[in-house]
């Protein structure tokens, strides 16, 4: 809580809840007690970092200087915006040789607000997002591990409450060394993403992060360095 886009993404990247990082609305305010972002930690470890997104408020997920590549398309309110972004991402990430990339598809959320969560237009937007993810996955090198998740859910035409519909998100992972066809046994929170991704890249997590690395997804002991 609050199940709102920028607070949730800040938690997703800085590994702590809003009461620690201080972002409670969709307006970025530099925190009084900074917490390093996943982007900051990976950049200091000399891991390339890339961000590809279509909602401008996500420009502050890391400190200035922590991104090697950044691409923004102002099209999250356009019906074909996510597909355009996916085409860009597929081209950029097709030659990826290491590091971390964040890709954000924003149209599903905007349709939820305008037409309602689980409405026919919303489900059509989800189908389009699925197509967009498929476009990206089709171009990724085979050694890439990919996580598909969300910042929040929704109900009616809104979100931000403590309702399960707002707080429940999908979390999927695939790639070499990752279990196939496996159902997660433990709960996953968005603050678990930074330590999990850092472990996948063999990087020490920031001591301030409150989340945990999701070790149960590993296919065998030591299959992925840092997740065992």
N, C-alpha and C positions, 0 to 999 in steps of 0.2 A: 504493500500500500504506500502511496496511492497508485492504482493500476492505470497509470497515465504514461504516454509514450516516452517523453524525455526522462522523467524519473526512472522508468524501468530500464531504458537503454543505459542510463548512467550506472545503475546497479549492475547491468549485464557486462559493462566494460570495466567498472572500478571495483567490482567484487564485494561491495558493501550495500546495505539497505539505505533508503532515503534518510532515515534519522541520523545516519553517519555522514553521507555525502552532502546532504542539505538541499538537493534539488527536488522540489515538490510540485512544480508546474512545468509547462512546456517552454519556460523562459530560462535560459542558462544564466546562472550567477556563479562567479568563481567562489569555490568553497573556502571557508575560513580555515578549515583543517584539510588540506588537499590529500587525496588518496590517489596513488598512481594508477593510471589506466592500463589495461592490457596492452594497448598500443605503445604506451610509454615504456613498459617493461620489455616488450619485444624489440622495440627500437634500440634500447640500450644494450640488448643482447645481440645486436647486429643482424636481426631477422627483418627482412623486408616487410613493409606494411602497406596495405592498399585498402581504400574505402571507396565503394561505389554505391550511391544512394540517390533517392529522389524526394527526400523531405529535408529541407535545408537546416532545420534545427539540430540535426545530427552532426553538424560540423564540429561540435565541441566534445566529442567522445574521447579525445586524447589531447594532451597538451600541444601547443604550437611546436612544430618541428618533429613530431613523432610519426608523421605520415610520409612515406616515400612517394606514394601515388594517390591522388584523390580525384574522383570524377563525380560531378553532380549534374543531374538532369532535373529541371523544374517541371516534372510531369506526373506527379503522384495523383493528381486529380483528373488525369486524362485516361479514357478507357483502355488505350493501348500503351500507356506509359510504362507499365512493368515489363511488357514484351520488348519495348525499345531499350529499356535499361538492361534487360537480360542479354540482348544482342550485343550491347556494348561490353557487358561483363564477360560474355563468352569469348569475345575477341581479345580482351585484355588478359584474361586468366588462362587462355589456352596455352600460352607459353610460360606459365608459372613454373619456376624451378625451386621454390622454397618460400618460407615465410608465411604470412597470414593475410587473408583478404576478407573483408566484411562487405556483404552485398545486402542492401535493404530494398524490399519491394513494398511500396506504400499504398498501392491502389485498393487493396482489400480493406484496409482501415477506413479509407475515405468513403467507400461504398457502404460500409457498415454504418457510418454516421448519416449518410444521406438516405439509405434505403432500409436499413435495419439488419442486424446480425441474423444470419440464417435465412434471410429473404432470398428469393430467386436471383435477383441481381448480385447479392452477396456471394451466393454459391457459384455463380458464373465467374465472379472475380477470383474466387478461390481456384476454380478450374484454370483460369488464365495464369494465376501464380504458379500452379503446378506445372503448366506448360513452360513458363519462364524458367523455373528451377531445372526442368528437363533440358532446356536449351544450354544452360550453364554446365550441368553435369556432363552433357555430351561432349564438351570441349575440354574438360579438365584432364590433366595427366593422371595416369592410373595410381600414382603414389599419393595423391591428395586425399586427406581425410576431410569429410564435409559434415557439418552440423546444420540441420534445418530446425529452426525454432521461431518463437514469437516473443514479443515483449509483454503482451497482455491479450485477454480475450475481449468479450463484449456481450451486451444484451440490448434488446430493443434498438435504440439508435445511439447508444452511449457506452461508456465504461468508466472506471475510476472508483468503483465501490468494492466492498469485500465479498460480493456475490461470487460463488464458484465460477459462474460463467465469465466473470471478468478476470479472475485470478488463475484459471487453469490454462496452461499452454502446452503445445506439442514440443517434444524434444526428440529428434532423430539424429543418428550418427551412422556413417558408413565410410568404409575405406580399408586399406590393408591393415591387418592386425586387429580389426574390430569384429566382434561377433555378428554373425548374420542371422536374421530371423529371431532375434532375442527380444524378449519383453523385459523392460527395466523392472527390477524388484524394489529399488529404493526410490524415494521421491527426489526429483531434481528441481532446483531453484535457479533462477536466472543468475544469481551470484556464483553458481558453480561453473559457469562458462569460462571465466578467466583462468582459474587454476587448472581446469581440464585442458584448455587449449595450450597453456604454457607447458604443461606436462607432455602433451603431444609433440611439442617442438623442442623438448629437452631443456626448458628454461626454468629457473627457480621462480616460484611465485612470489609476489610482493607480500611481505609479512603482514601488511594491513588487511589483506583480503580475508573475508570471513567465510567464503565458500569452500567447497571441497572438490577435489578432482574425482570424476566419476569413473572409478577403477573397474566397476563390474562390466563395462562394455568391452574390455580387452578379451581377445579370443583365446589367449594362453598366457601363462606366467611370463612376464617380461616381454610380451609381444610388441608392446609400444613402450619405449623408454619413458619412465616417470609415471606410468599407469600400471601398477602391479600390486 
